[in-house]
Amino acid sequence: MKAVPTAERLLYIDEVAEILRRTPASLRFMIQKGTAPPSAKISGRRMFRESEVRDWVEAQFEGSGPHG
């Protein structure tokens, strides 16, 4: 069994929704469409790595062009 890194902060769906200024329902829809930041279900709860959410947001700006 691999050791689980503990330094990485994990975020719940409502925390990520707040960061993205979306509702949790809107974020769940994005997850279903495959357009949300990477996530995993851990003990039945959807979790996001804080670093991956940050990287995903940064990638959205890089791909949006000069005027978004």
Distance bins in CASP14 RR format, pairs under 12 A and 6 or more apart:
PFRMAT RR
TARGET T0000
AUTHOR 0000-0000-0000
RMODE 2
METHOD distances of the structure
MODEL  1
4 10 0 0 0 0 0 1 0 0 0 0 0
4 40 0 0 0 0 0 1 0 0 0 0 0
4 42 0 0 0 0 1 0 0 0 0 0 0
4 47 0 0 0 0 0 1 0 0 0 0 0
4 49 0 0 0 0 0 1 0 0 0 0 0
5 49 0 0 0 0 1 0 0 0 0 0 0
5 51 0 0 0 0 0 1 0 0 0 0 0
7 49 0 0 0 0 0 1 0 0 0 0 0
7 50 0 0 0 0 0 1 0 0 0 0 0
7 51 0 0 0 0 0 1 0 0 0 0 0
8 40 0 0 0 0 0 1 0 0 0 0 0
8 47 0 0 0 0 0 1 0 0 0 0 0
8 48 0 0 0 0 0 1 0 0 0 0 0
8 49 1 0 1 0 0 0 0 0 0 0 0
8 50 1 0 0 1 0 0 0 0 0 0 0
8 51 1 0 0 1 0 0 0 0 0 0 0
8 52 0 0 0 0 1 0 0 0 0 0 0
8 53 0 0 0 0 0 1 0 0 0 0 0
8 54 0 0 0 0 0 1 0 0 0 0 0
9 15 0 0 0 0 1 0 0 0 0 0 0
9 16 0 0 0 0 0 1 0 0 0 0 0
9 19 0 0 0 0 0 1 0 0 0 0 0
9 47 0 0 0 0 0 1 0 0 0 0 0
9 48 0 0 0 0 1 0 0 0 0 0 0
9 49 1 0 0 1 0 0 0 0 0 0 0
9 50 1 0 1 0 0 0 0 0 0 0 0
9 51 0 0 0 0 1 0 0 0 0 0 0
9 52 0 0 0 0 0 1 0 0 0 0 0
9 53 0 0 0 0 1 0 0 0 0 0 0
9 54 0 0 0 0 0 1 0 0 0 0 0
10 16 0 0 0 0 0 1 0 0 0 0 0
10 39 0 0 0 0 1 0 0 0 0 0 0
10 40 0 0 0 0 1 0 0 0 0 0 0
10 41 0 0 0 0 0 1 0 0 0 0 0
10 42 1 0 0 1 0 0 0 0 0 0 0
10 43 0 0 0 0 0 1 0 0 0 0 0
10 45 0 0 0 0 1 0 0 0 0 0 0
10 46 0 0 0 0 0 1 0 0 0 0 0
10 47 1 0 1 0 0 0 0 0 0 0 0
10 48 1 0 0 1 0 0 0 0 0 0 0
10 49 1 0 0 1 0 0 0 0 0 0 0
10 50 1 0 0 1 0 0 0 0 0 0 0
10 51 0 0 0 0 0 1 0 0 0 0 0
10 52 0 0 0 0 0 1 0 0 0 0 0
10 53 0 0 0 0 0 1 0 0 0 0 0
11 17 0 0 0 0 1 0 0 0 0 0 0
11 18 0 0 0 0 1 0 0 0 0 0 0
11 19 1 0 0 1 0 0 0 0 0 0 0
11 20 0 0 0 0 0 1 0 0 0 0 0
11 24 0 0 0 0 0 1 0 0 0 0 0
11 27 0 0 0 0 0 1 0 0 0 0 0
11 37 0 0 0 0 1 0 0 0 0 0 0
11 38 0 0 0 0 0 1 0 0 0 0 0
11 39 0 0 0 0 1 0 0 0 0 0 0
11 40 0 0 0 0 0 1 0 0 0 0 0
11 42 0 0 0 0 0 1 0 0 0 0 0
11 45 0 0 0 0 0 1 0 0 0 0 0
11 46 0 0 0 0 1 0 0 0 0 0 0
11 47 1 0 0 1 0 0 0 0 0 0 0
11 48 1 0 1 0 0 0 0 0 0 0 0
11 49 1 0 0 1 0 0 0 0 0 0 0
11 50 1 0 1 0 0 0 0 0 0 0 0
11 51 0 0 0 0 0 1 0 0 0 0 0
11 52 0 0 0 0 1 0 0 0 0 0 0
11 53 1 0 0 1 0 0 0 0 0 0 0
11 54 0 0 0 0 0 1 0 0 0 0 0
11 56 0 0 0 0 0 1 0 0 0 0 0
12 18 0 0 0 0 1 0 0 0 0 0 0
12 19 0 0 0 0 0 1 0 0 0 0 0
12 24 0 0 0 0 1 0 0 0 0 0 0
12 27 0 0 0 0 0 1 0 0 0 0 0
12 39 0 0 0 0 0 1 0 0 0 0 0
12 41 0 0 0 0 0 1 0 0 0 0 0
12 42 0 0 0 0 0 1 0 0 0 0 0
12 43 0 0 0 0 0 1 0 0 0 0 0
12 44 0 0 0 0 0 1 0 0 0 0 0
12 45 1 0 0 1 0 0 0 0 0 0 0
12 46 1 0 0 1 0 0 0 0 0 0 0
12 47 1 0 0 1 0 0 0 0 0 0 0
12 48 1 0 0 1 0 0 0 0 0 0 0
12 50 0 0 0 0 0 1 0 0 0 0 0
12 53 0 0 0 0 0 1 0 0 0 0 0
13 19 0 0 0 0 0 1 0 0 0 0 0
13 20 0 0 0 0 0 1 0 0 0 0 0
13 22 0 0 0 0 0 1 0 0 0 0 0
13 23 0 0 0 0 0 1 0 0 0 0 0
13 24 1 0 1 0 0 0 0 0 0 0 0
13 25 0 0 0 0 1 0 0 0 0 0 0
13 26 0 0 0 0 0 1 0 0 0 0 0
13 27 1 0 1 0 0 0 0 0 0 0 0
13 28 1 0 0 1 0 0 0 0 0 0 0
13 29 0 0 0 0 0 1 0 0 0 0 0
13 30 0 0 0 0 0 1 0 0 0 0 0
13 31 0 0 0 0 1 0 0 0 0 0 0
13 36 0 0 0 0 1 0 0 0 0 0 0
13 37 0 0 0 0 0 1 0 0 0 0 0
13 39 1 0 0 1 0 0 0 0 0 0 0
13 40 0 0 0 0 0 1 0 0 0 0 0
13 41 0 0 0 0 0 1 0 0 0 0 0
13 42 0 0 0 0 0 1 0 0 0 0 0
13 44 0 0 0 0 0 1 0 0 0 0 0
13 45 1 0 0 1 0 0 0 0 0 0 0
13 46 1 0 1 0 0 0 0 0 0 0 0
13 47 0 0 0 0 1 0 0 0 0 0 0
13 48 1 0 0 1 0 0 0 0 0 0 0
13 53 0 0 0 0 0 1 0 0 0 0 0
14 20 0 0 0 0 0 1 0 0 0 0 0
14 22 0 0 0 0 0 1 0 0 0 0 0
14 23 0 0 0 0 1 0 0 0 0 0 0
14 24 1 0 1 0 0 0 0 0 0 0 0
14 25 0 0 0 0 0 1 0 0 0 0 0
14 26 0 0 0 0 0 1 0 0 0 0 0
14 27 0 0 0 0 1 0 0 0 0 0 0
14 28 0 0 0 0 0 1 0 0 0 0 0
14 45 0 0 0 0 0 1 0 0 0 0 0
14 46 0 0 0 0 1 0 0 0 0 0 0
14 47 0 0 0 0 0 1 0 0 0 0 0
14 48 0 0 0 0 0 1 0 0 0 0 0
15 22 0 0 0 0 0 1 0 0 0 0 0
15 24 0 0 0 0 1 0 0 0 0 0 0
15 27 0 0 0 0 0 1 0 0 0 0 0
15 37 0 0 0 0 0 1 0 0 0 0 0
15 39 0 0 0 0 0 1 0 0 0 0 0
15 45 0 0 0 0 0 1 0 0 0 0 0
15 46 0 0 0 0 0 1 0 0 0 0 0
15 47 0 0 0 0 1 0 0 0 0 0 0
15 48 1 0 0 1 0 0 0 0 0 0 0
15 49 0 0 0 0 0 1 0 0 0 0 0
15 50 0 0 0 0 1 0 0 0 0 0 0
15 53 0 0 0 0 1 0 0 0 0 0 0
16 22 0 0 0 0 1 0 0 0 0 0 0
16 23 0 0 0 0 0 1 0 0 0 0 0
16 24 0 0 0 0 1 0 0 0 0 0 0
16 26 0 0 0 0 0 1 0 0 0 0 0
16 27 1 0 0 1 0 0 0 0 0 0 0
16 28 0 0 0 0 0 1 0 0 0 0 0
16 30 0 0 0 0 1 0 0 0 0 0 0
16 31 0 0 0 0 1 0 0 0 0 0 0
16 36 0 0 0 0 1 0 0 0 0 0 0
16 37 1 0 0 1 0 0 0 0 0 0 0
16 38 0 0 0 0 0 1 0 0 0 0 0
16 39 1 0 0 1 0 0 0 0 0 0 0
16 46 0 0 0 0 1 0 0 0 0 0 0
16 47 0 0 0 0 1 0 0 0 0 0 0
16 48 1 0 1 0 0 0 0 0 0 0 0
16 49 0 0 0 0 0 1 0 0 0 0 0
16 50 0 0 0 0 1 0 0 0 0 0 0
16 52 0 0 0 0 1 0 0 0 0 0 0
16 53 1 0 1 0 0 0 0 0 0 0 0
16 54 0 0 0 0 0 1 0 0 0 0 0
16 56 0 0 0 0 1 0 0 0 0 0 0
16 57 0 0 0 0 0 1 0 0 0 0 0
17 23 1 0 0 1 0 0 0 0 0 0 0
17 24 1 0 1 0 0 0 0 0 0 0 0
17 25 0 0 0 0 1 0 0 0 0 0 0
17 26 1 0 0 1 0 0 0 0 0 0 0
17 27 1 0 1 0 0 0 0 0 0 0 0
17 28 0 0 0 0 1 0 0 0 0 0 0
17 29 0 0 0 0 0 1 0 0 0 0 0
17 30 0 0 0 0 1 0 0 0 0 0 0
17 31 0 0 0 0 0 1 0 0 0 0 0
17 36 0 0 0 0 1 0 0 0 0 0 0
17 37 0 0 0 0 0 1 0 0 0 0 0
17 39 0 0 0 0 0 1 0 0 0 0 0
17 46 0 0 0 0 0 1 0 0 0 0 0
17 48 0 0 0 0 0 1 0 0 0 0 0
17 53 0 0 0 0 0 1 0 0 0 0 0
18 24 0 0 0 0 1 0 0 0 0 0 0
18 26 0 0 0 0 0 1 0 0 0 0 0
18 27 0 0 0 0 1 0 0 0 0 0 0
18 48 0 0 0 0 0 1 0 0 0 0 0
18 53 0 0 0 0 0 1 0 0 0 0 0
19 27 0 0 0 0 1 0 0 0 0 0 0
19 36 0 0 0 0 0 1 0 0 0 0 0
19 37 0 0 0 0 1 0 0 0 0 0 0
19 48 0 0 0 0 1 0 0 0 0 0 0
19 50 0 0 0 0 1 0 0 0 0 0 0
19 52 0 0 0 0 0 1 0 0 0 0 0
19 53 1 0 0 1 0 0 0 0 0 0 0
19 54 0 0 0 0 1 0 0 0 0 0 0
19 56 0 0 0 0 0 1 0 0 0 0 0
19 57 1 0 0 1 0 0 0 0 0 0 0
20 26 0 0 0 0 1 0 0 0 0 0 0
20 27 1 0 0 1 0 0 0 0 0 0 0
20 30 0 0 0 0 1 0 0 0 0 0 0
20 31 0 0 0 0 0 1 0 0 0 0 0
20 35 0 0 0 0 0 1 0 0 0 0 0
20 36 0 0 0 0 1 0 0 0 0 0 0
20 37 0 0 0 0 1 0 0 0 0 0 0
20 48 0 0 0 0 0 1 0 0 0 0 0
20 53 0 0 0 0 1 0 0 0 0 0 0
20 54 0 0 0 0 0 1 0 0 0 0 0
20 56 0 0 0 0 1 0 0 0 0 0 0
20 57 1 0 0 1 0 0 0 0 0 0 0
20 60 0 0 0 0 1 0 0 0 0 0 0
21 27 0 0 0 0 0 1 0 0 0 0 0
21 57 0 0 0 0 0 1 0 0 0 0 0
22 28 0 0 0 0 1 0 0 0 0 0 0
22 29 0 0 0 0 1 0 0 0 0 0 0
22 30 1 0 0 1 0 0 0 0 0 0 0
22 31 0 0 0 0 0 1 0 0 0 0 0
22 35 0 0 0 0 0 1 0 0 0 0 0
22 36 0 0 0 0 1 0 0 0 0 0 0
22 37 0 0 0 0 0 1 0 0 0 0 0
22 53 0 0 0 0 0 1 0 0 0 0 0
22 57 0 0 0 0 0 1 0 0 0 0 0
23 29 0 0 0 0 1 0 0 0 0 0 0
23 30 0 0 0 0 0 1 0 0 0 0 0
24 30 0 0 0 0 0 1 0 0 0 0 0
24 31 0 0 0 0 0 1 0 0 0 0 0
24 36 0 0 0 0 0 1 0 0 0 0 0
24 46 0 0 0 0 1 0 0 0 0 0 0
25 31 0 0 0 0 0 1 0 0 0 0 0
25 32 0 0 0 0 0 1 0 0 0 0 0
26 32 0 0 0 0 0 1 0 0 0 0 0
26 33 0 0 0 0 0 1 0 0 0 0 0
26 35 0 0 0 0 0 1 0 0 0 0 0
26 36 0 0 0 0 1 0 0 0 0 0 0
27 33 0 0 0 0 0 1 0 0 0 0 0
27 34 0 0 0 0 0 1 0 0 0 0 0
27 35 0 0 0 0 1 0 0 0 0 0 0
27 36 1 0 0 1 0 0 0 0 0 0 0
27 37 0 0 0 0 1 0 0 0 0 0 0
27 39 0 0 0 0 1 0 0 0 0 0 0
27 46 0 0 0 0 1 0 0 0 0 0 0
27 48 0 0 0 0 1 0 0 0 0 0 0
27 53 0 0 0 0 0 1 0 0 0 0 0
27 56 0 0 0 0 0 1 0 0 0 0 0
28 34 0 0 0 0 0 1 0 0 0 0 0
28 35 0 0 0 0 0 1 0 0 0 0 0
28 36 0 0 0 0 1 0 0 0 0 0 0
28 39 0 0 0 0 0 1 0 0 0 0 0
28 46 0 0 0 0 1 0 0 0 0 0 0
29 35 0 0 0 0 1 0 0 0 0 0 0
29 36 0 0 0 0 1 0 0 0 0 0 0
30 36 1 1 0 0 0 0 0 0 0 0 0
30 37 0 0 0 0 1 0 0 0 0 0 0
30 38 0 0 0 0 0 1 0 0 0 0 0
30 39 0 0 0 0 0 1 0 0 0 0 0
30 46 0 0 0 0 0 1 0 0 0 0 0
30 48 0 0 0 0 0 1 0 0 0 0 0
30 56 0 0 0 0 0 1 0 0 0 0 0
30 60 0 0 0 0 0 1 0 0 0 0 0
31 37 0 0 0 0 1 0 0 0 0 0 0
31 38 0 0 0 0 1 0 0 0 0 0 0
31 39 1 0 0 1 0 0 0 0 0 0 0
31 40 0 0 0 0 0 1 0 0 0 0 0
31 41 0 0 0 0 0 1 0 0 0 0 0
31 46 1 0 0 1 0 0 0 0 0 0 0
31 47 0 0 0 0 0 1 0 0 0 0 0
31 48 0 0 0 0 1 0 0 0 0 0 0
32 39 0 0 0 0 0 1 0 0 0 0 0
32 46 0 0 0 0 0 1 0 0 0 0 0
34 56 0 0 0 0 0 1 0 0 0 0 0
35 56 0 0 0 0 1 0 0 0 0 0 0
35 59 0 0 0 0 0 1 0 0 0 0 0
35 60 0 0 0 0 1 0 0 0 0 0 0
36 46 0 0 0 0 1 0 0 0 0 0 0
36 48 0 0 0 0 1 0 0 0 0 0 0
36 52 0 0 0 0 0 1 0 0 0 0 0
36 53 0 0 0 0 1 0 0 0 0 0 0
36 56 1 0 0 1 0 0 0 0 0 0 0
36 57 0 0 0 0 0 1 0 0 0 0 0
36 60 0 0 0 0 0 1 0 0 0 0 0
37 46 0 0 0 0 0 1 0 0 0 0 0
37 47 0 0 0 0 0 1 0 0 0 0 0
37 48 1 0 1 0 0 0 0 0 0 0 0
37 49 0 0 0 0 1 0 0 0 0 0 0
37 50 0 0 0 0 1 0 0 0 0 0 0
37 51 0 0 0 0 0 1 0 0 0 0 0
37 52 1 0 1 0 0 0 0 0 0 0 0
37 53 1 0 1 0 0 0 0 0 0 0 0
37 54 0 0 0 0 1 0 0 0 0 0 0
37 55 1 0 0 1 0 0 0 0 0 0 0
37 56 1 1 0 0 0 0 0 0 0 0 0
37 57 1 0 0 1 0 0 0 0 0 0 0
37 58 0 0 0 0 0 1 0 0 0 0 0
37 59 0 0 0 0 1 0 0 0 0 0 0
37 60 0 0 0 0 1 0 0 0 0 0 0
38 46 0 0 0 0 0 1 0 0 0 0 0
38 47 0 0 0 0 0 1 0 0 0 0 0
38 48 1 0 0 1 0 0 0 0 0 0 0
38 49 1 0 0 1 0 0 0 0 0 0 0
38 50 0 0 0 0 0 1 0 0 0 0 0
38 51 0 0 0 0 0 1 0 0 0 0 0
38 52 1 0 1 0 0 0 0 0 0 0 0
38 53 0 0 0 0 1 0 0 0 0 0 0
38 54 0 0 0 0 0 1 0 0 0 0 0
38 55 0 0 0 0 1 0 0 0 0 0 0
38 56 1 0 0 1 0 0 0 0 0 0 0
38 59 0 0 0 0 0 1 0 0 0 0 0
39 45 0 0 0 0 0 1 0 0 0 0 0
39 46 1 0 1 0 0 0 0 0 0 0 0
39 47 1 0 0 1 0 0 0 0 0 0 0
39 48 1 0 1 0 0 0 0 0 0 0 0
39 49 0 0 0 0 1 0 0 0 0 0 0
39 50 0 0 0 0 0 1 0 0 0 0 0
39 52 0 0 0 0 1 0 0 0 0 0 0
39 53 0 0 0 0 1 0 0 0 0 0 0
39 56 0 0 0 0 0 1 0 0 0 0 0
40 46 1 0 0 1 0 0 0 0 0 0 0
40 47 1 0 1 0 0 0 0 0 0 0 0
40 48 0 0 0 0 1 0 0 0 0 0 0
40 49 0 0 0 0 1 0 0 0 0 0 0
40 52 0 0 0 0 0 1 0 0 0 0 0
41 47 1 0 0 1 0 0 0 0 0 0 0
41 48 0 0 0 0 0 1 0 0 0 0 0
42 48 0 0 0 0 0 1 0 0 0 0 0
42 49 0 0 0 0 0 1 0 0 0 0 0
47 53 0 0 0 0 0 1 0 0 0 0 0
48 54 0 0 0 0 0 1 0 0 0 0 0
48 55 0 0 0 0 0 1 0 0 0 0 0
48 56 0 0 0 0 1 0 0 0 0 0 0
48 57 0 0 0 0 0 1 0 0 0 0 0
49 55 0 0 0 0 1 0 0 0 0 0 0
49 56 0 0 0 0 1 0 0 0 0 0 0
50 56 0 0 0 0 0 1 0 0 0 0 0
50 57 0 0 0 0 0 1 0 0 0 0 0
51 57 0 0 0 0 0 1 0 0 0 0 0
51 58 0 0 0 0 0 1 0 0 0 0 0
52 58 0 0 0 0 0 1 0 0 0 0 0
52 59 0 0 0 0 0 1 0 0 0 0 0
53 59 0 0 0 0 0 1 0 0 0 0 0
53 60 0 0 0 0 0 1 0 0 0 0 0
54 60 0 0 0 0 0 1 0 0 0 0 0
54 61 0 0 0 0 0 1 0 0 0 0 0
55 61 0 0 0 0 0 1 0 0 0 0 0
55 62 0 0 0 0 0 1 0 0 0 0 0
56 62 0 0 0 0 0 1 0 0 0 0 0
56 63 0 0 0 0 0 1 0 0 0 0 0
57 63 0 0 0 0 0 1 0 0 0 0 0
57 64 0 0 0 0 0 1 0 0 0 0 0
58 64 0 0 0 0 0 1 0 0 0 0 0
60 68 0 0 0 0 1 0 0 0 0 0 0
61 67 0 0 0 0 0 1 0 0 0 0 0
61 68 0 0 0 0 1 0 0 0 0 0 0
62 68 0 0 0 0 0 1 0 0 0 0 0
END
